[in-house]
């Protein structure tokens, strides 16, 4: 019985130490707000048109925040919410179609969201990462991986501190319940992300 109690106490102590270590690690990650107010961030997309050229566009309205610790990238995280009604391909009639039932159905799904689940440093200098998370689009949630590269960080002219990243990923429209036939060359969309955060 004494041996059992000793083992139980040791296991409890280990759990407490592990929990404290994780909390301390997370506490070292600084919090940032994505600078959409200053338009120092962008969510762009492109999709092939008939296989002959690229149709490009962006989402004009979105918000988000992230935490980042260069010494422990795994402790970082990011959350982004996108206003799907703000889709802009520089063509009013096409944008109306994209907002409709054939594509985004913005009246039913006015937001898209990305929430990270893990962030992995994939190079030796801490400048490139794989961000794995859940993308919710058109009412469907799928896990995606975003390849991210750090652009830079440092003080800004207004007494603040900033860090910026760029990322890219490719999603299949059918994975998110969008099955409008645009032809075999237009079944995937490339997303390009540019994020500058202001330290809080």
N, C-alpha and C positions, 0 to 999 in steps of 0.2 A: 504493500500500500504506500509506504514511504517513497519507494522508487517511482511509483506512478505519479504521486504528487510532485516529486522533483521534476519528472519529465514534463508534466503539465505546466509547471511554473516556467520551465525553460522555454517551452513552446510559446507561451503567452509573452514572455520577455522578448523573444525573437520577433514575434508579430508586432509588438510595440515599437521595437527598434526599426524594423522595416518600414512601418507606417511613418515614423518620425523622419526617416531618411528620405522617403518619397515626398513628404510635405516640405522638407527643407529644400529638396531639389526643385520642386515646383515654385517655391517662394523666390528662388533666384532668377526665375524667368521674368523679364520686364514686360509690362502690359503696354500695348500700343493701340491707337485708334486709326483706322485707315483714313487717310486724308482725302476724302471725297469733296469736302467743302472747298478745298483749294484746287480741286481737279488734278490732284497728283496721283491718280490711280485710274485704271481703265480695265474693263472686261470686254474684250473684242472676240469676234468669231469670224470664221470663213468657211465656206462650203463651195465645192465645185459646181459650176453651172454647165450642165450637159457634158462635163468632162473637157470643156474647151477653155474655161477661164475660171476665175475665183469671184464669188460674190462675198463681199465683206460687210461687216456691220459691228454694232456694239450695243451694250446696254447702258443707257445714260444715267440710270439711277440705281444705286446700290449702297450698302453700308456694311461695316464689319469691324472686327477687332482681332487682335492676335497677341500672343505672348511669345517672347523669343529670348533664349539664353544661348549665346554663341558657345559657351563652354559645355552645354548639355542640350543639344538640339532636340533630343527625345522628349524633353520637358516642355517643349513649345507646343502651341496649338493655334488654330485659326477658325473663325466663324464668319461667314459672309451670307448676307441676305440680298437677293436681287429682285428688283421690281421688273417683272417680265413685261409689263405694259410699256416700259421705256425702250423696248427694242427699236433700233434705228439702223436701217440699211440704206439710208439716203434716198428712199423712194416711197412716197406716201402710200400708194396703192399696194405695193408689195408688203409694206409694214402692216397695213390693215389685214392682209391675208395671213401674215405670220402670226398676228394676234388672235386670229379666228380659230374655228374648230378643226381645221386641217393640220394645225401646228400647235401653238402654245396654249390655246384656249384660255386666254388671260382672264376672261370673266369668271372662270371656274378656278383657275390656278394663277392668281395674281403675283405669286412669289415663287422664287426658286431659292434653295438654300444649300450651302456646303458647310459641313462640320467635320473637322479633321478627327481622325482616330489614332493615327501614329505618324511620326515624322522621323525619317532616317537619314543620317548623314551618309552620303554615298561617295565622298572623295576624301582625300587626306588633308585638305586645307580648310574644311568647314564651309565651303562656298556653294556646294550643290547638295540638294536634298530630294528625297522622294516623300511627298505628302500624300498619305492614304486617308480617304475620308468618304463620307456619304454625301452624294449629290442628290437632292430632291428636285425633280423637274417634271412638270406635267403630271403631278400627283404620284410619281414613281420615284422610289429611292433606290439608288444603286451605288455600290462602292466603286470609286475611281481612284486613279493614281495621277498626281500632278507632278511633273518634273520641274523643280524649282532651282533657280540660281540667284544667289545673293548679288545685288547690284552694288550696295555700299551702305555705310552708316556713318553718323557723326553729328556734330552740333549744327543747328541752322542759324540764320542771321537774327532770329527773334528770341534767342535764349532757350530754345527747345532742343530736343534730340530726336533724330529720325533714322529709320532704317528702311531700305527698299529691296524688293525682290521682283523677279519676273518668272512666270511659269507657263507651261503649256500642257495640254492634254487633248486627247481625241475621244469623242463619244459617238456611239451609234444611235441614230434617231430611234430605231425600233426598240432599243433597250428601254426607252422612256415612253413607250406607247405612242410614238409619232410615226405613222406608217404611210403618210402621203407619198405617192410614187413620184420621185424626182429623177428616176433613172439610176442605173447601177453605179454611176460615178459620184452620186450625191447622197449616199446613205450615211456618211459620217460627217461630223462637224468638228473642226479644230478650234479650240478655245485658247486664247492668249490672255494672260493675266499680268497686269502691272500694278504692284501694290507698294505704296509708300506709307509708312505708319509714323505717327507722332507719339513719342513716349509720354505716358501719363504719370 
